[in-house]
Amino acid sequence: MTTAAKPASTSRAAWRRLAFGLLIALAGTAQAQPQSEPGVPGDPPARVARVANVVGTAWVYDEEAHEWVQLLRNQTVAQGDHVRTDDASRLVLRIGPTSVYVDSRAEFGLPRLDEGAISVELTRGDLGVRLRAGVDVGDLRVITQQGQAVPERDGLYRVAQLDRGALLRTQRGRLRFESYRDSGPSWVEAGEQLEVWWAAGGQRAERQPLANDGFGAFVYDQSRQEGDLESTGFAQGYVSPEMTGAEDLDRYGAWDQSPDYGPVWVPAVVAVDWAPYRYGHWVWTRLWGWTWVDDAPWGFAPFHYGRWVEWHGRWCWAPGTYVRHPVYAPALVAWGGGPSVGVSVSVGLSFDRGRPPPRTGWVPLAPRQAFVPSYRHSDVYVERVNVGAAPANRGGNNPRAGMGQPMMGPQPAANNPNFARPQQPQQQQQQQQRDDRWNAGRDPRRDDAAFGGRPQQQPQPQQQQPMPARQDPRPDPQRQQEQLQRQQQEQQRQDEWAARRQEQIQQQQQQEQQAQRQQQAEREAWRDRPQAQPAQPPQFQSQAQPARQQPQAQPQQQPQQAQQNRGSQQQRDDDRRHDDRKKENDR
């Protein structure tokens, strides 16, 4: 029996070793393909909307300042925001691969915008929704006063809140409308529109074929420019389609492979002195505080996800390891100056006194350097926002461990004059006092355009001079004028392109109509062609004048030749009758 027990013990030990090896292998696989864990209640939302395009003027309501603030391209719109558009204005929002088109004089809110669902509460106006294939469409709904519209598949949809009811349109796909009157769901198929309203007798509905209008043409044109609903784009092999702003990467740059950082994206055209987080401005947001808004048309994803690196003498954006649901960050930078300055960077902002000013210097975070937010967050949030770009911090209680260590990637702080050098304790105290006085008398505003351009230049390291005094925080008119000119130029280019495209379409239509008219004329001429007739003998012939012979009509004549023959025959008949009358008079 003892001999029989030894193999069983050996088998159990072997199974333990095998199970331990499998756990190690699974752990390595999980580390190779990091995934974002579910969020913790109280953390900022991981998914946001991006202002992809503004035609005219659009506004977002600032609940803290109790005023409407103008929206700009690449600005972040988040859960709880309320947006409206002016007359002759239109707005395009991107939420990952989903597009939302807003018509003029529209107003809507975002009661929910996170990883779980997207809810758009339409107060008035018309908006369109474009859902790409492969996206979970069950988490999107448009709420109206009569009910909610839920797309059932990828497609192109429109929902309008009218004075008396809701109007639903489906250009492609299938839309389900759930009424608040317990009348059961209604479906709107492709090529249909359904108007729903309430009357004294209950809910009324009217179904008609889809009618075209100006906003419908705008939605269709925007969707066509974004590509096919089934296409995912080359960039989706390196980043997730859930990354907001990733749709512009292939259009404005190219991908390369780095042995140190993996896939990197290089912008195609930039200024000579261009650097990340230099051309743009800071905007105050309700959930994240100061948030970067870049001036470049592609300037969203590379400034809220991943890391920037200097490789082969140029700036490249490294998205890091592929993550299915990446977490949005307001700006992946390290601050310099102000309170809580560490050995190399400062991350300890305090928002107890309201809206503090942006720091006088900042520098992009390097790969594998963790981002620790200054707003309220949990330890799980720090891991999620850094997954794929920086190592997770599961071993200790301090999520900020390693923030004061030298960067593992390129160190732009050493050669970037725009980065604020650390201060001595006495200088920190003086700077803190200046900040307190500045914040005490400051008129709270949404934006602070004093920091709208490039960061303030600091003394060179070898000079060992204290940080310069804070600049005047009032808006810089010159900077605002330059930004307005850039926006006007971009809008002018878009308008010129749209005008040229419209002119080409009109010319093509005119050519097609002209060709159709010509074909119709040829068919009518061929139908009305003269038939062959026998020759008639001449009358009142005399010996002095020989009789004219009637030419034989040629069968199967062409339309133009037949017309000429009819004219010649009529002329000969007139001449013959004139000669006959003259002879009678002579007699």
C-alpha positions in Angstrom: 0.0 0.0 0.0 2.9 2.3 0.7 4.2 1.6 -2.8 0.8 2.5 -4.2 0.6 5.8 -2.3 3.9 7.2 -3.6 2.7 7.6 -7.2 -0.4 9.4 -6.0 1.7 11.9 -4.0 4.0 12.4 -6.9 1.0 13.0 -9.2 -0.4 15.7 -6.9 2.9 17.4 -6.8 3.2 17.3 -10.5 -0.3 18.8 -10.9 0.6 21.6 -8.5 3.7 22.4 -10.5 1.7 22.3 -13.7 -1.0 24.6 -12.3 1.6 27.0 -11.0 3.2 27.1 -14.4 -0.2 27.7 -16.1 -0.9 30.6 -13.7 2.5 32.2 -14.5 1.8 31.8 -18.2 -1.6 33.3 -17.9 -0.2 36.2 -15.9 2.4 36.8 -18.6 -0.3 36.8 -21.2 -2.4 39.2 -19.2 0.5 41.5 -18.9 1.2 41.3 -22.6 -2.4 42.3 -23.5 -3.5 44.8 -20.8 -7.1 45.6 -20.5 -8.8 48.4 -18.6 -10.6 47.3 -15.5 -14.1 48.5 -14.7 -14.2 52.0 -13.2 -14.9 52.9 -9.6 -17.9 55.1 -8.7 -16.8 58.7 -8.2 -14.0 58.5 -10.8 -14.3 60.7 -13.9 -15.8 59.0 -17.0 -13.4 57.1 -19.2 -15.2 58.0 -22.4 -15.7 61.6 -23.7 -16.9 63.4 -26.8 -14.7 65.5 -29.0 -15.7 68.6 -31.0 -14.6 67.4 -34.5 -16.0 70.4 -36.4 -17.9 73.6 -35.8 -19.6 75.5 -38.6 -20.8 78.8 -37.2 -21.1 79.0 -33.4 -21.8 76.4 -30.8 -22.0 76.7 -27.0 -21.6 74.6 -23.9 -23.0 75.7 -20.5 -20.5 76.2 -17.6 -22.4 75.2 -14.5 -19.7 76.6 -12.2 -19.6 80.1 -13.9 -23.3 80.0 -14.8 -22.7 81.1 -18.4 -22.6 79.8 -21.9 -19.0 79.4 -23.3 -18.2 79.0 -27.0 -17.0 75.6 -28.2 -13.8 75.2 -30.2 -12.5 72.3 -32.3 -10.8 69.6 -30.3 -12.5 70.7 -27.1 -13.8 68.0 -24.8 -17.5 67.5 -24.1 -18.3 65.2 -21.2 -21.1 63.6 -19.3 -23.5 66.2 -17.8 -22.7 68.9 -20.3 -25.4 70.9 -22.1 -24.8 72.1 -25.7 -26.6 74.3 -28.2 -26.0 75.8 -31.6 -26.8 79.2 -33.1 -28.6 80.1 -36.3 -26.9 78.9 -39.5 -24.5 76.8 -37.4 -23.7 73.1 -37.3 -21.7 70.9 -34.9 -20.0 67.5 -35.3 -19.1 65.4 -32.3 -17.1 62.2 -32.2 -17.4 59.6 -29.4 -15.0 56.9 -30.3 -16.2 55.5 -33.7 -19.6 57.1 -33.3 -20.5 60.5 -34.9 -23.2 62.9 -33.8 -24.3 65.7 -36.2 -26.2 68.7 -34.8 -28.3 71.1 -36.9 -28.7 74.8 -36.3 -30.9 76.0 -33.4 -30.6 72.7 -31.6 -30.2 72.1 -27.9 -29.3 68.8 -26.2 -27.7 67.4 -23.0 -25.6 64.4 -22.2 -27.1 62.9 -19.1 -24.9 59.8 -19.5 -21.6 59.4 -21.4 -19.4 56.7 -20.1 -18.3 53.1 -20.9 -21.8 51.8 -20.1 -24.0 53.9 -22.3 -24.5 57.1 -24.3 -27.7 59.0 -23.7 -28.5 62.2 -25.7 -31.5 64.2 -24.4 -32.8 66.3 -27.3 -34.6 69.4 -26.1 -35.1 71.0 -29.6 -33.8 70.8 -33.1 -32.5 68.0 -35.3 -29.5 65.8 -34.9 -28.0 62.8 -36.8 -26.2 59.7 -35.5 -23.7 57.5 -37.4 -22.9 54.1 -36.0 -20.0 52.1 -37.4 -20.1 48.4 -37.7 -18.7 46.4 -34.9 -19.8 48.9 -32.2 -22.2 47.9 -29.4 -25.2 49.9 -30.6 -27.4 48.8 -27.7 -25.8 51.4 -25.4 -26.9 54.5 -27.4 -30.2 56.2 -27.2 -31.7 59.6 -28.1 -34.3 60.8 -25.6 -37.2 63.0 -26.8 -40.3 64.3 -25.1 -42.4 61.5 -26.6 -40.1 58.6 -26.1 -36.6 57.4 -26.9 -35.0 56.2 -30.1 -32.6 53.2 -30.0 -30.7 52.1 -33.1 -30.7 48.3 -33.5 -27.7 48.1 -35.9 -25.0 50.2 -37.6 -26.4 52.8 -39.8 -27.3 56.5 -40.3 -30.2 57.9 -38.3 -31.8 61.2 -37.5 -34.0 62.3 -34.6 -35.8 65.7 -34.5 -37.7 67.3 -31.6 -40.6 69.3 -33.2 -43.1 71.6 -31.5 -45.8 68.9 -31.5 -43.9 65.7 -31.5 -40.8 63.7 -32.6 -39.7 63.0 -36.2 -37.5 59.9 -36.7 -35.6 59.2 -40.0 -33.6 56.2 -41.1 -31.3 56.6 -44.0 -29.6 53.2 -43.3 -30.1 50.6 -40.6 -33.1 50.1 -38.4 -34.4 52.3 -35.6 -36.7 51.4 -32.7 -38.8 54.0 -31.0 -40.1 53.3 -27.4 -43.0 55.6 -26.5 -43.7 56.8 -23.0 -47.4 56.1 -23.5 -47.1 52.3 -23.3 -48.3 51.9 -26.9 -45.6 49.4 -27.7 -42.4 50.0 -29.8 -42.4 51.2 -33.4 -39.7 50.5 -36.0 -38.4 52.8 -38.7 -36.8 50.9 -41.6 -34.3 52.3 -44.0 -35.8 54.9 -46.4 -38.6 55.7 -44.0 -39.5 58.5 -41.6 -42.0 58.4 -38.7 -43.6 61.3 -36.9 -45.0 60.6 -33.5 -47.1 63.1 -31.4 -49.7 63.1 -28.7 -53.3 64.1 -29.2 -56.5 64.0 -27.1 -57.2 60.5 -28.2 -53.7 59.2 -27.4 -50.6 58.8 -29.4 -50.6 59.4 -33.2 -48.1 58.3 -35.7 -47.6 59.1 -39.4 -45.3 57.0 -41.6 -43.9 58.4 -44.9 -41.1 57.8 -47.3 -37.8 59.5 -46.4 -37.8 63.1 -47.5 -34.5 64.9 -48.3 -33.6 68.3 -46.9 -30.5 70.4 -46.4 -29.4 68.9 -43.1 -30.0 65.4 -44.5 -27.5 66.2 -47.3 -25.0 67.5 -44.7 -25.3 64.3 -42.7 -24.9 62.2 -45.8 -21.9 64.2 -47.0 -20.2 64.1 -43.6 -20.8 60.3 -43.3 -19.3 59.8 -46.8 -16.2 61.7 -45.9 -15.7 59.5 -42.8 -15.6 56.4 -45.0 -17.7 53.2 -45.2 -19.5 52.0 -42.1 -17.7 48.6 -42.3 -14.2 50.0 -42.6 -12.0 50.4 -39.5 -9.0 52.2 -40.9 -5.3 51.2 -40.8 -4.8 53.0 -37.5 -7.2 50.5 -35.8 -4.5 47.9 -35.9 -2.5 49.9 -33.4 -5.2 51.7 -31.4 -8.7 50.7 -30.4 -11.6 52.2 -32.3 -13.0 53.3 -28.9 -10.2 55.9 -28.7 -11.8 59.2 -29.5 -9.9 61.1 -32.2 -8.1 58.1 -33.7 -10.0 58.6 -37.0 -7.7 61.5 -38.0 -4.4 59.7 -37.5 -4.2 58.1 -41.0 -5.2 61.3 -42.7 -2.6 63.5 -41.1 0.4 61.3 -40.5 2.1 57.9 -41.0 3.0 55.0 -38.8 6.4 53.6 -38.1 7.9 50.9 -35.9 10.3 51.8 -33.1 12.4 49.0 -31.4 12.0 50.8 -28.0 8.4 52.0 -28.1 6.6 49.8 -30.6 4.3 51.4 -33.2 4.7 55.2 -33.3 2.7 57.8 -35.3 4.5 60.7 -37.0 2.5 63.9 -38.0 3.0 64.7 -41.7 3.2 68.5 -41.5 4.2 70.6 -38.4 5.9 73.9 -37.8 9.7 74.1 -37.6 9.6 74.8 -33.8 6.7 72.5 -33.2 6.6 70.5 -30.0 3.7 68.6 -28.2 1.5 70.8 -26.0 2.9 74.0 -27.5 0.4 75.3 -30.0 -3.0 75.4 -28.2 -4.5 76.6 -25.0 -5.8 75.5 -21.6 -9.6 75.3 -20.9 -11.2 74.7 -17.6 -13.4 71.7 -17.4 -15.8 70.7 -14.7 -14.6 67.1 -14.2 -10.8 67.4 -14.9 -9.8 71.0 -14.3 -7.4 72.4 -16.8 -7.6 70.5 -20.1 -5.5 70.9 -23.2 -7.1 72.0 -26.5 -4.7 71.7 -29.4 -4.8 73.8 -32.6 -4.0 70.9 -35.0 -6.9 69.3 -36.8 -5.6 65.9 -35.6 -4.9 67.2 -32.1 -7.1 65.1 -29.9 -6.0 61.5 -29.5 -2.2 62.1 -29.3 -2.8 64.6 -26.4 -5.2 62.6 -24.3 -3.9 59.1 -24.8 -0.4 57.5 -25.1 2.9 59.3 -24.8 5.1 61.5 -27.0 8.8 60.6 -27.6 11.7 62.0 -29.5 12.9 59.3 -32.0 15.3 59.8 -34.9 15.3 63.5 -34.4 11.5 64.0 -34.6 8.5 64.0 -32.3 6.5 60.7 -32.5 3.4 59.7 -30.6 3.5 56.2 -29.1 0.0 54.8 -28.2 1.5 52.0 -26.1 0.0 48.5 -25.8 -3.3 48.0 -27.5 -6.2 48.6 -25.0 -9.8 47.8 -25.9 -11.3 50.6 -23.8 -8.7 53.4 -23.2 -9.2 56.0 -20.5 -9.3 59.7 -21.4 -6.9 62.1 -19.7 -7.1 65.9 -19.8 -3.4 66.3 -20.6 -0.5 63.9 -20.2 2.1 66.4 -19.0 4.2 67.0 -16.0 3.9 70.5 -14.5 6.7 72.8 -13.3 6.4 75.6 -10.8 3.8 76.3 -8.1 3.1 74.2 -4.9 4.2 70.7 -4.3 7.2 70.7 -6.7 9.0 67.4 -6.6 12.5 66.4 -7.6 11.8 66.7 -11.4 8.0 67.3 -11.9 5.1 68.7 -10.0 1.8 66.9 -9.8 0.2 68.0 -6.6 -2.4 70.6 -7.6 -5.0 71.6 -5.1 -8.4 72.8 -6.1 -9.7 73.8 -2.7 -9.5 77.6 -3.6 -11.5 77.3 -6.8 -9.8 77.5 -10.2 -6.0 77.8 -9.9 -4.1 79.1 -12.9 -2.2 76.6 -15.1 1.5 76.2 -14.2 4.1 78.3 -15.8 5.7 75.3 -17.5 4.9 71.8 -18.6 6.5 69.0 -20.5 5.0 65.8 -22.1 5.2 62.7 -20.1 7.6 60.0 -21.5 6.7 56.4 -22.1 6.5 54.3 -18.9 6.2 57.4 -16.8 3.0 57.3 -14.9 0.3 60.0 -15.0 -1.1 60.9 -11.6 -4.1 63.2 -11.9 -4.6 66.3 -9.7 -8.4 65.8 -9.6 -10.3 63.4 -7.4 -9.6 59.8 -8.4 -9.1 56.3 -7.0 -6.1 54.0 -7.2 -7.9 51.9 -9.8 -8.3 55.0 -11.9 -4.6 55.6 -11.9 -4.0 52.1 -13.1 -6.6 52.4 -15.8 -5.4 55.7 -17.2 -1.8 54.4 -17.4 -2.5 50.9 -18.7 -0.6 50.2 -21.9 1.6 53.3 -21.5 3.1 53.0 -18.0 3.6 50.1 -15.5 0.8 49.4 -13.2 1.2 50.1 -9.5 -0.2 47.1 -7.7 2.5 46.5 -5.1 2.3 49.5 -2.9 -0.1 51.8 -1.2 1.3 55.0 -2.9 0.1 55.4 -6.5 2.6 58.2 -7.0 5.6 56.1 -6.4 8.3 56.7 -9.0 6.9 60.1 -10.1 10.1 61.8 -8.8 12.4 59.4 -10.5 14.2 60.2 -13.9 12.2 59.5 -17.0 12.8 56.1 -18.5 12.2 57.5 -22.0 13.6 60.6 -23.6 14.0 63.5 -21.1 12.8 66.7 -22.8 12.9 68.6 -19.5 16.7 68.7 -19.8 16.7 70.5 -23.1 13.3 72.1 -23.3 13.3 75.8 -22.2 9.5 75.7 -21.9 9.7 73.5 -18.8 9.7 75.3 -15.4 12.6 74.2 -13.3 12.1 73.2 -9.6 12.1 75.9 -7.0 13.9 76.1 -3.7 11.6 75.9 -0.6 11.8 79.6 0.0 10.9 80.3 -3.6 8.0 77.8 -3.4 6.6 79.6 -0.4 6.8 83.0 -2.2 5.2 81.5 -5.2 2.4 80.0 -3.0 1.8 83.5 -1.5 1.5 85.0 -5.0 -0.9 82.3 -6.0 -3.1 82.9 -3.0 -3.3 86.7 -3.6 -3.9 86.1 -7.3 -6.7 83.5 -6.7 -8.4 85.7 -4.0 -9.1 88.6 -6.4 -9.6 86.6 -9.6 -12.8 86.8 -11.6 -13.6 83.1 -12.3 -13.7 82.4 -16.0 -13.9 79.3 -18.2 -10.8 80.0 -20.2 -7.5 81.7 -19.4 -6.0 82.7 -22.7 -2.9 84.0 -21.1 -1.6 80.5 -21.3 -3.2 79.9 -24.7 0.0 79.9 -26.7 3.3 78.2 -26.1 4.6 77.9 -22.4 6.5 80.8 -20.9 10.2 80.4 -21.4 12.3 79.8 -18.3 16.0 80.5 -17.6 18.6 78.1 -18.8 19.7 75.5 -16.1 23.3 76.9 -15.9 22.0 80.4 -15.0 20.5 79.1 -11.7 17.9 81.9 -11.6 14.6 81.8 -9.9 11.4 81.3 -11.9 10.1 84.4 -13.6 7.1 86.1 -12.0 3.7 85.1 -13.3 2.5 86.9 -16.4 -0.7 88.9 -16.6 -3.5 86.3 -16.6 -5.8 88.5 -18.7 -6.5 87.3 -22.3 -3.8 88.1 -24.9 -5.6 89.9 -27.8 -2.8 89.0 -30.2 -3.0 85.3 -29.4 -6.8 85.4 -29.6 -6.6 87.2 -33.0 -4.1 84.6 -34.4 -6.3 81.7 -33.2 -9.4 83.4 -34.8 -7.5 83.8 -38.0 -6.5 80.2 -38.1 -10.0 79.1 -37.5 -11.3 81.4 -40.2 -8.7 80.1 -42.7 -9.6 76.5 -41.9 -13.3 77.3 -42.3 -12.5 79.1 -45.6 -10.7 76.0 -46.9 -13.6 73.8 -46.0 -16.0 76.2 -47.6 -13.9 76.4 -50.8 -13.7 72.6 -50.9 -17.4 72.3 -50.5 -18.1 74.9 -53.2 -15.7 73.2 -55.6 -17.4 69.9 -54.9 -20.8 71.3 -55.4 -19.7 72.9 -58.7 -18.3 69.6 -59.9 -21.6 67.9 -59.1 -23.6 70.6 -60.9 -21.4 70.4 -64.0 -21.7 66.6 -64.0 -25.4 66.9 -63.8 -25.6 69.4 -66.6 -23.5 67.2 -68.8 -25.7 64.3 -68.1 -28.8 66.3 -68.9 -27.3 67.6 -72.1 -26.4 64.1 -73.2 -29.9 62.9 -72.4 -31.5 65.8 -74.4 -29.2 65.1 -77.4 -30.1 61.4 -77.3 -33.8 62.3 -77.2 -33.5 64.7 -80.2 -31.8 62.0 -82.2 -34.5 59.5 -81.4 -37.2 61.9 -82.4 -35.5 62.8 -85.7 -35.1 59.1 -86.5 -38.8 58.5 -85.8 -39.9 61.5 -88.0 -37.6 60.7 -90.9 -39.4 60.9 -94.5 -40.4 57.7 -96.2 -39.5 56.9 -99.9 -42.1 58.2 -102.5 -42.5 57.5 -106.3 -41.5 60.2 -108.7 -44.3 62.4 -110.2 -44.4 63.2 -114.0 -43.9 66.9 -114.7 -46.8 69.0 -116.1 -46.9 71.5 -119.0 -43.6 70.4 -120.4 -42.3 72.3 -123.5 -39.7 71.3 -126.0 -37.5 74.2 -125.0 -37.2 73.1 -121.4 -36.7 69.5 -120.6 -38.6 67.9 -117.8 -37.1 67.8 -114.4 -36.7 64.4 -113.0 -37.9 63.8 -109.5 -35.0 62.2 -107.6 -35.6 58.9 -106.0 -35.8 59.1 -102.2 -33.2 57.0 -100.7 -34.4 54.6 -98.1 -32.8 54.5 -94.7 -31.5 58.1 -94.9 -30.0 59.8 -91.9 -32.1 62.4 -90.1 -30.0 65.4 -91.3 -29.7 64.2 -94.9 -33.5 63.6 -95.0 -34.1 67.2 -93.8 -31.8 68.6 -96.6 -33.6 66.5 -99.2 -37.0 67.8 -98.2 -35.7 71.3 -98.6 -34.3 70.7 -102.0 -37.5 69.0 -103.3 -39.6 71.9 -102.1 -37.4 74.4 -103.9 -37.7 72.4 -107.2 -41.5 72.3 -106.9 -41.7 76.0 -106.4 -39.5 76.6 -109.5 -41.6 74.3 -111.6 -44.9 76.0 -110.6 -43.4 79.5 -111.3 -42.4 78.4 -114.8 -45.8 76.9 -115.5 -47.6 80.2 -114.5 -45.3 82.2 -116.7 -46.0 80.0 -119.7 -49.8 80.4 -119.2 -49.4 84.2 -119.1 -47.5 84.1 -122.3 -50.2 82.2 -124.1 
